[in-house]
Every structure is written in structure tokens, then in C-alpha cells.
């Protein structure tokens, strides 16, 4: 069995980001979640 190089190992650990993951990351940046939670919590 061939040993992986550091570059190969790093590339193998990465995977393509899904549309859902990109959407959720963008929503976390756009929506003021703490303010909304503060309104709903009481």
C-alpha cells in the first residue's frame, strides 16, 4: 500500500460544500439571530 503525502491527506479530508451548507452559512451572517431569540424567548 502506498503511503499518502501530507498534501494528499489534506485534500482527501476536504469535501465539496453543499448548497444547503452555503445557504446556512450565509443566513448566519445576514440574520440577527440574537435579537430574534431575545424577542421570542420571554
C-alpha positions as CSV (number, residue, x, y, z in Angstrom):
1,X,0.0,0.0,0.0
2,X,1.3,3.5,-0.9
3,X,1.7,6.0,1.9
4,X,-0.2,9.3,1.4
5,X,1.7,12.5,1.3
6,X,0.6,15.4,3.5
7,X,-0.9,17.2,0.5
8,X,-2.9,14.1,-0.5
9,X,-4.1,13.5,3.1
10,X,-5.3,17.2,3.4
11,X,-7.1,17.0,0.0
12,X,-8.8,13.7,1.0
13,X,-10.1,15.4,4.2
14,X,-11.8,18.2,2.3
15,X,-15.2,17.7,0.6
16,X,-17.3,19.9,-1.5
17,X,-19.6,22.3,0.4
18,X,-23.3,21.6,-0.3
19,X,-25.7,24.3,-1.4
20,X,-27.5,23.8,1.9
21,X,-24.3,24.4,3.9
22,X,-23.5,27.6,1.9
23,X,-27.1,28.8,2.4
24,X,-27.0,28.3,6.2
25,X,-23.6,30.0,6.5
26,X,-25.0,33.0,4.5
27,X,-28.1,33.1,6.7
28,X,-26.0,33.1,9.9
29,X,-24.2,36.2,8.5
30,X,-27.3,38.0,7.4
31,X,-29.9,37.3,10.1
32,X,-29.6,38.9,13.5
33,X,-30.3,35.7,15.4
34,X,-29.6,37.0,18.9
35,X,-32.1,39.8,18.5
36,X,-34.8,37.5,17.3
37,X,-34.1,35.0,20.1
38,X,-34.3,37.8,22.6
39,X,-37.8,38.7,21.3
40,X,-39.1,35.2,21.3
41,X,-37.5,33.9,24.5
42,X,-39.7,35.7,27.1
